[in-house]
Amino acid sequence: MKKTKLLNTAVSRVIAALGHGDMILIADAGMPTPLHATDVEIIDLALTAGTPTFAEVLEVVLSEMQVQSHVVAQEMLDGRLPPLAALNQSASMTGERQVVSHDALKAMSHNARAFIRTGECTPYANVMLVAGVTF
């Protein structure tokens, strides 16, 4: 039995398999999945509107994943909504921020190792995490 807080086997397995520079996307419930990208694992955690939240999933993923940098859409910054506050509170764990358009973030999702869908219903509550190394 694991001792850390992450219990979801799919998320745990994906994080354990990440190499330096690999990406995972934590997405809101409305973000379209990259259906034609066969190498992207879709992990759907959404149970109902708002469950689990973007902040809850981000916190647990960051407890296991070494992050070098992250990518967000400009639209998320413009909204100044609670998911942005959660991301900003985790700044010491998420490295340098790159800002792109929402369309560019959607395109980047096709190159991610995993797409983790939350129940978050706040528009643009998406972040691409880029794996770092622990040494």
FIDRENMAR-85268 format. One record per residue (C-alpha): x, y, z; residue in one letter. Coordinates in pm, whole numbers, plus 50000, padded with zeros to 5 digits. Example, Ala and Ser with C-alpha at 12.3 -4.5 7.8 and 13.67 -1.06 7.14 Angstrom:
2
512304955050780A;513674989450714S;
***
This chain:
135
500005000050000M;501325034549905K;502335058550180K;501855090549981T;498525108049921K;498145098349554L;496005066849540L;494775067249178N;496705039649003T;496555054848654A;497845088848767V;500505072748986S;501695050448700R;501885079548454V;503915100948694I;506255071948768A;506875067448395A;507615104148316L;511005114048183G;512595148548181H;510525171547960G;507475148947938D;504175167147988M;500855160448153I;497775182348127L;495435188148418I;492235199348248A;488825213048332D;485715193048246A;485225211447916G;488695208147764M;488475186647449P;490495154847474T;493155148547207P;491265119547050L;493585114746753H;496795114846956A;497205077647024T;500105082247267D;498135104547507V;496565085647796E;493195100047897I;492575097548273I;489055109248354D;488665117648722L;485485138448679A;482625125748894L;480205154948882T;480365192248819A;483075205449051G;484355171749174T;487275168449191P;488375204449158T;491355216748961F;493025227049289A;492545192549448E;494025174149151V;496895198849116L;497815195249484E;497925157249469V;499825155949139V;502405180649270L;502895159049580S;504355132049351E;505645149449039M;508875169148999Q;507865198648779V;510355219448583Q;507875243948430S;504245248348340H;502155262448057V;498845280748092V;496555298647852A;496405336547856Q;492655332847903E;493255316848245M;495315346848353L;492705371048222D;489965353948424G;491705356748764R;489545328348895L;490115303849185P;492045278248975P;494625305348899L;494935312749272A;495595275749338A;498255275249067L;499885306849201N;499965292249554Q;501925262949413S;504435285249230A;507415271449425S;506585236649291M;505665244848931T;508745262948802G;508795288648527E;505505298348364R;504965299247989Q;501815316347861V;500195306547532V;496755310147378S;494015285447470H;494145271447117D;497915266347147A;497435247947479L;494845225347315K;497345217747038A;500065210447295M;497785184847461S;498395161947161H;502045159047275N;501305151747641A;501895117947801R;498575121247985A;495425142147989F;493885142848339I;490275155048329R;488905170248649T;485345179648737G;486315216548737E;483715237648558C;485645270448558T;486565280148201P;490265278048109Y;491215259048428A;493965239448253N;497695235948312V;500365216748126M;503035204448369L;506495197448229V;508455170948418A;511775179648573G;514385158048739V;515095152949108T;518855154149072F;
***
